[in-house]
Amino acid sequence: MQAYLPDGRFWAEEGCRFYPHIALLPAFEKFFFVFNGHLELVANIITAGATMADFKYAPLVTTYSSFALQTIPVFLIVWMHRSLGIRGWLLPILVLIIVGLPQSPEVWANTANLQFHFSLLAALIAVLPVRTGIGKHAFRLLLLLSGLSGIPANFVAPAFLYLAANNGDRERWIQFSILAATSLLQLAIIATHGFDTGDRSLTANPLLYWLPVISQQVVGPLLGPDIGEPFALILRDALAQRSGAIFLGIICSIPFFYIVRREINAGTDTSRTAVICAALLSVLGTAAALGDKTELISTTFSGRYFFASNVLLTVYALSRFNRNIFYLGAVLMLLISSMHNVDQYLGGPDWRTEYERAQDARSKTVNIWPYGWEMPNFALGPTPSDARSPCRSGRPASAPSGAFQPK
C-alpha cells in the first residue's frame, strides 16, 4: 500500500473510463453517468469530486473516499460481532483474513469496485437483526445507496424476500421493497441503453457456475493464488469431461456440501441468511461477470465477483469457530494464506512518478494501476477523444515479475 498511500492512485476503469467520461459531462449529468449499462451512483459522485481537483491530486480524492466507504461493512462486522456470533478476540483475525483474501487487492481503495463492497453491505444488513430508531433508517439509506451503486447489491433481494416471508417482519418487507425498487430501476436503465452491458454473456452450462465458485472460494482462499492456480487450471479440464478434473472438483466441493448439510440440520436464521446471501452473490455474480466465464476458473483473475461472498463465508466460519474442527481448520488455513497474500497490495506504478514522467514527455497518457493500464493525461487539457481512448498499453518493462495484474 506504500505505493499509493501518499499520492493516491487510479485503478483500471476508474482512470480510463469513469474519470474521462465524467470529466467531460455537464455538472449535473456527472452523477448519472452510466457504465456498462447500469448506474454506479456513489462511484460517480466521488469521481465527479475528483474531476474538480487538480489532475495531479485527483487520485487522492478517489482513493481515500473509496477507502472510507469500503470500511463501512468491516466496521459493521466489528461493531455488531456479537449479533453475528463472533467472539471479540477473533476480530483481528477476521480483519487480517479480509485484507489477505486473494480477491481483496483488486477491490480496495478504488471507485470502480465500490459496487462489490456495497453488495457485502447489503448482505450484512440481511444477516444482522433488524434495527430500531436511527439504526433502522440508516440501514434503509445504506440499502438504497447500495442498490443504486451497481448491480451486485441487488442480487441479495431474494434473501430479504425470504426473511420477510419467513418472519413476517414489517421492516424486512420495507428493506426488500427498497432493493426491489433499485433492481427495477437498474433494469430500466439497462433497457434504456439497449441492453449494452459490456462483454457479458449468459451460459446454461452448470459447470461454468460450479467450477468458478470452487476455484475462487475454496482453492484460492485456502491455498493462496500462487499455489492454487495450478489446481484451478486442472479444474478447467472438467469442461472437457476429464474424470480426474471432475474428481478434484468433487473433492473441492466438500466444504460446500458440509455447510449445506450443517445448515439444514442445525442452522440459525443468521447463519442460513449468510449462506443464502453468499450463494446468491456467487452464482448471480458469475452469471453477470464480464468476459469469458472460463477465465473465472482461476485463483488470480476476476476475483472481484467473489469478494463479498468470501467475506460472508469467513464471517460464517468464524461464527462457528469454537464449535467444530472443520471450521477451525478452515479458519487456520485462511489465516495462513492471508498472511502470505498481503504483499499483493504493492503491485502498481507510483502515481507521482508516472504523472511527472508523462508531463516531462508531454505524453497523452499516464500509467495507472495495475501494471499495463493507462489513462488520458488530463493535465494537457481534456478532449472528447479521451473518453474513447484504449485502457491497456501492454505490460510495461517496469512491472516486476509476478506483479498483481487482475482481469
C-alpha positions, 0 to 999 in steps of 0.5 A: 500500500506504500505505493499509493498511500501518499499520492493516491492512485487510479485503478483500471476503469476508474482512470480510463473510463469513469474519470474521462467520461465524467470529466467531460459531462455537464455538472449535473449529468456527472452523477448519472453517468452510466457504465456498462449499462447500469448506474454506479451512483456513489462511484460517480459522485466521488469521481465527479469530486475528483474531476474538480481537483487538480489532475495531479491530486485527483487520485487522492480524492478517489482513493481515500473516499473509496477507502472510507466507504469500503470500511463501512461493512468491516466496521459493521462486522466489528461493531455488531460481532456479537449479533453475528456470533463472533467472539471479540478476540477473533476480530483481528483475525477476521480483519487480517483474513479480509485484507489477505483474501486473494480477491481483496487487492483488486477491490480496495481503495478504488471507485470502480469496485465500490459496487462489490463492497456495497453488495457485502453491505447489503448482505450484512444488513440481511444477516444482522437483526433488524434495527430500531430508531436511527439504526433502522433508517440508516440501514434503509439509506445504506440499502438504497445507496447500495442498490443504486451503486451497481448491480451486485447489491441487488442480487441479495433481494431474494434473501430479504424476500425470504426473511420477510416471508419467513418472519413476517417482519414489517421492516424486512418487507420495507428493506426488500421493497427498497432493493426491489425498487433499485433492481427495477430501476437498474433494469430500466436503465439497462433497457434504456441503453439497449441492453449494452452491458459490456462483454457479458454473456449468459451460459446454461452450462452448470459447470461454468457456475460450479467450477468458478465458485470452487476455484475462487472460494475454496482453492484460492482462499485456502491455498493462496493464488500462487499455489492454487492456480495450478489446481484451478487450471486442472479444474478447467479440464472438467469442461472437457469431461476429464474424470480426474478434473471432475474428481478434484472438483468433487473433492473441492466441493466438500466444504460446500456440501458440509455447510449445506448439510450443517445448515439444514440440520442445525442452522440459525436464521443468521447463519442460513441468511449468510449462506443464502446471501453468499450463494446468491452473490456467487452464482448471480455474480458469475452469471453477470461477470464480464468476459469469458466465464472460463477465465473465472476458473482461476485463483488470480483473475476476476476475483472481484465477483467473489469478494463479498461472498468470501467475506460472508463465508469467513464471517460464517466460519468464524461464527462457528469457530469454537464449535467444530474442527472443520471450521477451525481448520478452515479458519487456520488455513485462511489465516495462513494464506492471508498472511502470505497474500498481503504483499499483493497490495504493492503491485502498481506504478507510483502515481507521482512518478508516472504523472511527472514522467508523462508531463516531462514527455508531454505524453497523452497518457499516464500509467495507472494501476495495475501494471499495463493500464493507462489513462488520458493525461488530463493535465494537457487539457481534456478532449472528447477523444479521451473518453474513447481512448484504449485502457491497456498499453501492454505490460510495461518493462517496469512491472516486476515479475509476478506483479498483481495484474487482475482481469 
